[in-house]
Amino acid sequence: MTDRKTMVTWVDARERFPEVGVPVAVAVTGRYPAEGGGDTASGEEFWLVRTVYFTDRYQSEDGGTHHDCFVDSDGVVSFPYAPDRNNSVTHWAEPPTLPGTETHFLDGEDVGPALRSAWDTPTGA
């Protein structure tokens, strides 16, 4: 496979939000719960990247309504960065485009040719 490099531009979540409904990568920070089931204040600190979508209004399973939040595929809600909030988003970025394309999604008849192009495989091989 040909080397396909991409650059990701991280946006500070305190400065602006992505468009509603758009899937994004987020950098999330917080603390794991302490061993033995203690509170999160004494757990290990983390900062990691997750895939989510942004929404201006989200109705959670417990009936709560959340505004301007990031939601993952399991329904876990994260909010823009706040120093006193666990599991908060520090930055977000649009995902890179598919290899060798200028798009994030392909379907149907466009998939085969795009894959062959990305793999540098001749048509019909």
C-alpha positions, 0 to 999 in steps of 0.5 A: 500500500502506498504511504498515505499521510494526513494532517489533523487540525485540532480545535480548542473546544473552548473556542468553537464547536463542530457542526451539529451531527458531524462525527469528530475525533475528540481529545478527552481528559479526566480521571479513572475511578480509584482502585477499590471503587473510590472516587475519581478524584484519587484515580489516575489522570488520562487524556485520550482520543475517541470518536463521537458526534457533536449535538446541541441537544441530546436526550439521555436514557435517564431522561436528562437533556444535555446541550452542546455536548459530544456523544459516543456510540455507547451514548456516553456524553462528554462536555467541552472542557471544564477543569472540575468536570471529569471526562471533558473534551479539550479539543476536537478534529474532523477525521481524515479523508479516506486514503487517496480521496477528498471525502470521509464516506463512500458507498455503492459503486464508488467503493471498488474503484476508490479502494483499488486506487488507494491500494494502487491495484490495477482495475480488474485485478 
